[in-house]
């Protein structure tokens, strides 16, 4: 069984015979555990313990928990569930080197993966800003292009979009500024997007000529838990 805090509360996942038998989310650990049909004895705590400093192996080497990642420059923190998704993806695509863009609640992480390690990361509060400023789910492509080419005008672009009542432009300008700052991660790369479909960011990247593959994070839980359990001999 794996449990830990997530963006929605506390998630508990139960594996049985190599597959995900149960997965519940509730506001507290007690409430989530109470909804299980049976509580297994072996518990893997997601997000507990000292975070691994990047660069670090995706799979842990010891312990009974899966901490997240931390990075000194630029300062960053990535949760344990994202690390679990990475483990699941690498289980399905062993030897993969490249860039993963993972959405964790209101934060989006761009992570460079190589030789089974998370090498570096750059994270953005774009989803939180979109929500706070009343942006739309689908970004306006022209607004995206404007802020991608002129990110220094972001604040002015956002004000104009607000006055004009264009929520799609708000999202587009914010995402364009993110793309400008994350250019080193996606330019000339194939990007794996870990986010619930349809993941509009994937279409926005493809419009910039970036090939993308979308993976639902829920589909990565079972292979990730199997890989972590094997690595920790649980």
C-alpha positions in Angstrom: 0.0 0.0 0.0 1.2 3.5 -0.8 -0.1 6.6 0.8 0.8 10.3 0.9 -0.5 13.8 0.5 -1.4 15.0 -3.0 -3.0 18.1 -4.4 -6.5 16.9 -3.7 -5.8 15.6 -0.1 -4.5 12.2 0.8 -4.2 9.4 -1.8 -4.0 5.7 -0.9 -3.2 3.1 -3.5 -3.3 -0.7 -2.9 -1.5 -3.1 -5.2 -2.5 -6.8 -5.6 -0.7 -9.3 -7.8 1.1 -6.5 -9.7 -2.0 -4.4 -10.5 -3.6 -1.4 -8.8 -6.5 -2.9 -6.9 -7.7 0.2 -5.1 -7.0 3.9 -5.2 -8.9 6.4 -3.0 -8.5 10.1 -2.3 -9.9 11.8 0.8 -9.3 14.9 2.9 -7.3 13.0 5.6 -5.2 9.8 6.0 -7.8 8.4 8.4 -10.7 9.1 6.1 -8.9 7.5 3.1 -7.8 4.4 5.0 -11.4 4.0 6.3 -12.6 3.6 2.7 -10.3 0.7 1.9 -11.7 -2.8 1.7 -8.6 -4.1 3.5 -5.5 -2.4 4.8 -2.3 -4.2 3.7 0.5 -4.5 6.3 3.3 -3.1 4.0 3.1 0.7 3.7 5.1 2.9 1.4 4.8 6.5 2.4 4.9 8.8 -0.6 6.6 12.2 0.1 8.0 11.2 3.5 11.7 11.6 4.4 14.5 13.9 3.2 14.1 14.8 -0.5 16.8 13.6 -2.8 18.9 16.4 -4.2 19.1 16.6 -8.0 20.7 15.0 -9.8 19.3 11.8 -8.3 18.2 8.4 -9.3 14.4 8.1 -9.9 14.2 4.8 -8.0 15.2 5.0 -4.3 17.9 2.7 -3.0 16.9 2.2 0.6 14.1 2.8 3.1 10.3 2.4 3.2 9.3 5.7 1.7 9.6 7.6 -1.6 10.7 11.2 -0.9 10.4 13.9 -3.5 13.3 15.8 -5.1 14.9 19.1 -4.2 17.2 21.4 -6.2 19.5 24.2 -5.1 19.7 26.2 -8.3 17.2 27.3 -9.3 15.5 26.5 -6.0 12.9 23.8 -6.6 10.9 21.1 -4.9 9.1 18.2 -6.6 6.7 15.9 -4.8 6.9 12.2 -4.2 3.9 11.4 -6.4 5.7 13.0 -9.4 8.8 10.9 -8.6 6.5 7.8 -8.6 5.1 8.8 -12.0 8.6 9.1 -13.4 9.4 5.6 -12.1 6.3 4.3 -13.8 7.1 6.0 -17.1 10.7 4.7 -17.0 9.4 1.2 -16.3 7.3 1.4 -19.5 10.0 3.1 -21.4 13.4 1.9 -20.1 16.5 3.7 -21.1 14.5 6.8 -22.1 16.5 10.1 -22.1 14.7 13.4 -22.6 12.3 15.8 -21.0 9.2 15.2 -19.0 6.6 17.9 -18.3 4.5 16.9 -15.3 1.6 18.7 -13.8 1.3 18.4 -10.0 -1.8 20.3 -8.9 -1.2 24.0 -9.5 2.5 23.5 -10.3 4.1 22.3 -13.5 7.6 20.7 -13.6 9.9 20.4 -16.5 12.4 17.6 -15.7 15.4 16.4 -17.6 15.7 12.6 -17.4 18.9 10.7 -18.3 20.2 7.2 -17.5 17.5 6.6 -14.9 18.2 9.9 -13.1 16.3 13.2 -12.7 19.1 15.5 -13.8 17.6 19.0 -13.4 14.3 20.7 -13.2 12.5 24.0 -13.7 9.1 24.4 -12.2 6.3 27.0 -12.9 3.3 28.3 -11.1 1.5 28.9 -14.4 -1.6 26.7 -13.6 -2.1 28.6 -10.3 -1.8 31.9 -12.1 -4.2 30.9 -14.8 -6.7 30.0 -12.1 -6.1 33.1 -10.0 -6.4 35.4 -13.0 -9.5 33.7 -14.5 -7.8 32.2 -17.5 -9.4 29.6 -19.7 -8.4 25.9 -20.0 -7.4 26.3 -23.6 -4.8 29.0 -24.3 -5.2 31.4 -27.2 -2.5 30.6 -29.7 -1.9 34.2 -30.8 -1.5 35.3 -27.2 0.9 32.5 -26.6 3.0 33.5 -29.5 3.1 37.1 -28.4 4.4 36.3 -24.9 6.7 33.6 -26.2 8.5 36.2 -28.4 8.1 39.1 -25.9 7.9 37.7 -22.4 9.1 41.0 -20.9 5.6 42.4 -21.8 3.7 39.7 -19.9 2.2 42.1 -17.3 1.0 44.5 -20.0 -0.4 41.6 -22.1 -2.3 40.2 -19.1 -3.8 43.6 -18.3 -5.0 44.0 -21.9 -6.5 40.6 -21.9 -8.2 41.3 -18.6 -9.8 44.5 -19.9 -10.8 42.9 -23.2 -12.5 40.0 -21.3 -10.4 37.3 -23.1 -9.7 34.4 -20.7 -8.1 32.4 -23.4 -5.6 35.2 -24.0 -4.7 35.3 -20.3 -3.9 31.6 -20.4 -2.0 32.0 -23.7 0.2 34.8 -22.4 1.0 32.9 -19.2 1.9 29.8 -21.1 3.9 31.7 -23.7 6.0 33.2 -20.9 6.5 29.7 -19.4 7.6 28.4 -22.8 10.1 31.3 -23.2 11.6 30.5 -19.8 11.6 26.7 -20.4 13.0 26.9 -23.9 16.1 25.0 -23.0 14.0 22.1 -22.0 11.8 21.7 -25.0 13.7 23.2 -28.0 14.8 20.4 -30.3 13.4 17.8 -27.9 10.5 15.3 -27.7 8.5 16.1 -24.6 6.6 13.6 -22.5 3.6 15.3 -20.9 2.3 13.7 -17.7 -1.1 15.2 -17.1 -4.7 14.2 -17.3 -5.9 14.3 -21.0 -6.5 16.3 -23.1 -3.6 18.3 -21.6 -3.8 21.5 -23.7 -0.1 22.1 -23.1 0.7 19.2 -25.4 -1.2 20.8 -28.3 0.5 24.1 -27.6 3.9 22.5 -27.7 3.0 20.7 -30.9 2.0 24.0 -32.4 5.7 25.1 -31.8 6.9 22.0 -33.7 7.6 20.0 -30.5 6.6 16.3 -30.7 4.7 15.2 -27.6 3.4 12.1 -25.9 0.7 12.3 -23.2 0.6 10.0 -20.3 -2.2 10.0 -17.7 -0.6 10.0 -14.2 -3.1 7.4 -13.0 -1.8 5.0 -15.7 1.7 5.3 -14.3 0.8 4.5 -10.7 0.8 0.7 -11.0 4.1 0.4 -12.9 5.7 3.0 -10.6 4.7 1.2 -7.4 5.8 -2.1 -8.8 9.2 -0.6 -9.7 9.7 1.2 -6.3 8.5 -1.9 -4.4 11.1 -4.0 -6.2 13.9 -1.5 -5.7 13.1 -1.3 -1.9 12.4 -5.1 -1.7 9.0 -4.5 -0.1 
